[in-house]
């Protein structure tokens, strides 16, 4: 793979000997020009595509294809240079949603022929789902994310520095990044010369890089981040003691004006450390005789906005004798004190865009659990490609929504869920069987701690709710299922002004739920009450707890809502039964959309069934 263009070329010096450590070409060295050898790691991720459907003339350009002129206003696109003309597709059963279950939706693309070349005349690009799974070496720590890499000198005179591992192709996600070996001895070329100390070993991190695979041999784009804290907090281990320095660098590390370094304080040889940005400067080997206001080489100076950072590297400088080293970086954070450091996490998060109406992706959440993200644009009015969601792990954003629904019937239910409903994929690909704790009887549940954070009602235009949709059966399903067979319970965190839950009017108002924020109105009615829906279970009860004011950051134990419904079973639920022996099968978190909804997001959805 091509190397990342982010090597740490800098001038350093051994603090104890005050001698120059030259990590860039030296005009005094008699040998060939010194360069750095860098090994990058860029994931080769799986790209999953559903069956191609007729495109929308717009926004779907194939990852490895060339964009070709499509419809009147937008580009179409091809995938690998081919233009599938699929035949009529197979019917699939869409999953999810109390008011949005569909049977026999279309999944075009079966049969047909494949022709090489551009899209058809006036044509539309194929509608595809793009799934990007970061490979090993991708990290997330706080707001920073990217790929890790290693580097050492490659000068023929030295070039003996060893690095293990040479790259992170076998790195386990969410674990520390470790480096060990020996920095080669690099004495001056002649007595009195100052061109020695050029050998080094380096562990670097790009701090604003998406976890996407290579595209046609190109590395994922490296971006920059501007610190908002007062310094860099980091956690590390150093089984073999050696000098360790930290460097901040811009997009062009060969430019001396775009790199700043600082030595790790010796008392902090291991554990948590914090280095203020005022301590980073461009000659970190010099005594700090100039204060930041008088030294333009400092990274942070009064009245000057911090420069953008593209990478942070940790490096062991060489000496006139070999330097053994062994250190691990456990995490780093832009913060205000050492306690702010966040360990690496979420490095294996899958990301992508779901553009097909029933697109799904299996993901791992930030809590380490399995989830399924779905586009679920189930309404027959939705044209393929007109409803798209982008996602990262267990979060999603509605990237486009240009369809309209019919009266009280929602257009879609983009969501994240646990369970095994609807299209389960080959071998249960689109289920969370391995760690969801489902199905389980209500009487056996101790707790269901959950989080749902969203921006509903705070920017995105349109009519939509933000809600949990929870399915129950009378017995554990013995085979694939496409609807809740016994009951539905919803928890609305945001209610639009013009749309209501099933039930025509609130049955009970101003209810409080132990351990849950806010107050709630309870709506109750049969599944098919709104009419014009093609549902399997029109008589199943739908119990909706609707927050009387928006709750953007919801955190509670869902079991408390179940307990309340069980206690109200019968007269308290308009005569409907909600028994303690019901079996919980699926939990969704998302948004039912009637109109609009672009930029609506669920930034976190987690569920822990115990």
Buried (B, 14 or more C-beta within 10 A) or exposed (E): EEBBBBBBBBBBBBBEEEBBBBBBBBEEBEEEEBBBBBBBBBBEBEBBBBBBBBBBBBBBBBBEBEBBBBBEEBBBBBBEEBBBBBEEBEEBBBBBBBBBBBBEBBBBBEEBEEEEEBBBEEBBBBBBBBBBBBBBBBBBBBEBBBBBBBBBBEBEBBBBBBBEBBBBBEBEBBBBBBBBBBBBBBBBBEEEBBBBBBBBBBBBBBBBBBBBBBEEEEBBEBBBBEBEBBBBBBBBBBEEEBBBBBBBBBBBBBEBEBBBBBBBEEEBBBBBBBBBBBBBBBBBBBEEEBEBEEBEBBBBBEEEEBBBBBBBBBBBBBBBEBBEBBBBBBBBBBBBEBEBBBBBBBBBBBBBBBBBBBBBBBBBBBBEBBBBBBBBBBBBEBBBBBBBBBBBBBBBBBBBBBBEBEEBBBBBBBBBBBBBBBBBBEEEEBBBEEBBBBBBBBEEBEEBBBBBBBBBBEEBEBBBBBBBBBBBBEEEBEEEBBBBBBBBBBBBBBBBEEBBBBBEEBBBEEBEBEBBBBBBBBBBBBBBBBEEBEBBBEEBBBBBBBBBEBBBEBBBBBBBBBBBBBEBBEEBBBEBEBBBEBBBBBBBBBBBBBBBBBBBBBBBBBBBBE
